[in-house]
Amino acid sequence: MIMLICGSFVLAVLRELTIFNIIIRSTSNIHHAMSKRIVRAQVVFFDSNPIGRILTRFSKDMVVLDLIVPTVVVLISYGIFRTATVTVALCIVNYWLLIPLLLVLIYFVYVMKRAAQAMVEA
């Protein structure tokens, strides 16, 4: 039992480190791309946009990527992992639950396709 708890803890820490590593790398890439475009912008851009607005945009994007996105991604990944493990455990206990699970999965795929179509059409 202790090995299971330790293994779960190690996997959770590895998941968190992986997520934060990916997010830090993506934040750095976005900041680099933004600063590269600003440096290469024409003078007309700086005439129409005050420096305060440019700095605010940089800081707002970085705050969102550094503070909000990691928390949301961790919570979503935890929810997905929890849902998957509960589903597997229930199907092991009662294999008849596979039938409604497949029906729900088919319905979920249908809803996702309709949502994707709606987003493309909008």
Secondary structure, DSSP 8 states (H G I E B T S, - for coil): -HHHHHHHHHHHHHHHHHHHHHHHHHHHHHHHHHHHHHHT--HHHHHHS-HHHHHHHHHHHHHIIIIIHHHHHHHHHHHHHHHHHHHHHHHHH-GGGHHHHHHHHHHHHHHHHHHHHHHHH-
